Amino acid sequence: MNRREFLKVSCSGLMTLFLSGCGLNMLGGDTSGTGFAAANNAAEKESGKMKIAVITGSPHKAGTSALLADKFIEGAEAKGHEVFRFNAAFKNIHACTGCNACEMDGPCIFKDDIERELMPQLLAADLIVLVTPLYYYDMSAQLKTVIDRMHGRLRRFDGKKSILMATAWNSSGWTFDALVDHYQSLVEFMHWQDMGMVLGYGCGTRRMIEATEFPEQAKRLGMSI
Ligand SMILES: Cc1cc2nc3c(=O)[nH]c(=O)nc-3n(C[C@H](O)[C@H](O)[C@H](O)COP(=O)(O)O)c2cc1C
């Protein structure tokens, strides 16, 4: 499928979703889709508290990007937000095979941790936080696997807020260019609202990152949303 066809399918999926959403809302039976998201948004506006899904992509439990996630969560929880964390590298997850059984708006054929554990939290989240080590100038495969699986409920993520946090060994100015480009394309295509980024240049090890201000930046970002 080329990009034009992909967009066409996505848009027709949106129309189907919109029409079915109207029907479900009229019946008052939509508890997992757009109606639920709208109810969430209203609740968020009223209370100022958000549901946050943090997805980490590193296989290092106590690594550099995990520290950014820890600090962000510390800040967000201090402000009363509700955080769900999914450490993709330690979960049973499958890559999207493009079978399209989901028709971009339905259950996945894989009944794994993404489908059972993460997906309900992602659908309910107001804010999605992507956390990754830089792997060959992009996100790790573990995080990308989760993002590809959003294909299964594609337009149900519309309108969510998002954040990117990443760490890298390199400290050159261009280090995160490709990752940031990728993230910004995602934000546009997914109809997300970017709430900020923490890009940890020169953070190759735990000792290196602990000597920087990036963990504090992550905490401040968590407190600011
Ligand atoms: C497979 C692999 C690919 C990597 N690619 C890059 C890279 O392209 N640029 C870079 O600056 N660092 C690269 N690194 C270094 C990691 O991004 C860096 O050590 C990071 O702090 C690891 O984060 P973590 O502790 O959260 O796993 C790579 C490391 C690995 C294991």
The ligand as an ORCA input file, in Angstrom:
! r2SCAN-3c Opt
* xyz 0 1
  C      21.563     -1.393     19.113
  C      22.033     -0.058     19.598
  C      21.986      1.018     18.723
  C      22.403      2.279     19.144
  N      22.371      3.321     18.262
  C      22.783      4.546     18.662
  C      22.756      5.623     17.767
  O      22.357      5.514     16.604
  N      23.216      6.845     18.191
  C      23.661      7.030     19.485
  O      24.040      8.139     19.816
  N      23.656      6.005     20.362
  C      23.244      4.774     19.988
  N      23.234      3.721     20.890
  C      23.550      4.008     22.304
  C      22.283      4.149     23.153
  O      21.342      5.000     22.557
  C      22.645      4.749     24.514
  O      23.625      3.969     25.145
  C      21.434      4.877     25.418
  O      21.815      5.565     26.593
  C      20.862      3.520     25.846
  O      19.679      3.746     26.576
  P      19.094      2.729     27.658
  O      20.079      2.664     28.795
  O      17.799      3.330     28.066
  O      18.942      1.413     26.976
  C      22.866      2.466     20.491
  C      22.881      1.354     21.362
  C      22.486      0.118     20.921
  C      22.508     -1.044     21.882
*
